[in-house]
């Protein structure tokens, strides 16, 4: 049986160490074990926040697509259905099954009044299941809402 040349064996060993040491690469290759939600859990809303303080609805300006920089509007009302103005909203998200976040840092750029906010800088770098998360801090308190999107 022939043995591998030293440089080939050393290269394979370094590759194995780097892949084993990088959980992101392993998650991309083998998955994270995240379970995809039921079909009824997908869509742009309306979605009730985790603590039931807010109801949010995404209003994309066009169909959401991978590999395109896009903007969207979000409507936020409180538990009584009243528009929420002046809220501080942070945007986050990612692909739970792949273990990575959004490739951009979307942010709210305008409070349009009437509970409407513009979010710019949204990009999904591939098709599949994405979580799009909003952390909302308004008069009713702090809460989060998650949209499951299938691109």
C-alpha angles and dihedrals in degrees: 000000000000120000124223117259113261095251092051093049091046091049092050091048092051091048092051092049094048094048093045090048095051111074091185092060091046091049091050092049100039106017130244098256091249111155117230112237122243117278091255090062093065129089145063095291156182088249126180115226121246094259092036093243096122143025116212131190124190115222107192113198088222137004110298111250135176121254095021128109106232144169131220140182125231127203117208126190130170126244090277092053095254118143114257112223127179095026122153107232127188121192126214138147146134147170108297094195092052099039098232135113134226114304090227136042104243116197142181107260102175139028100209096185126242090073093298123132131178118227118197134185098045115157131163109197097204144010121271140069114340131179114216109194132194123194105202125195111184142136091293090055136255122324142147135229126195126202119199108213128188113203 
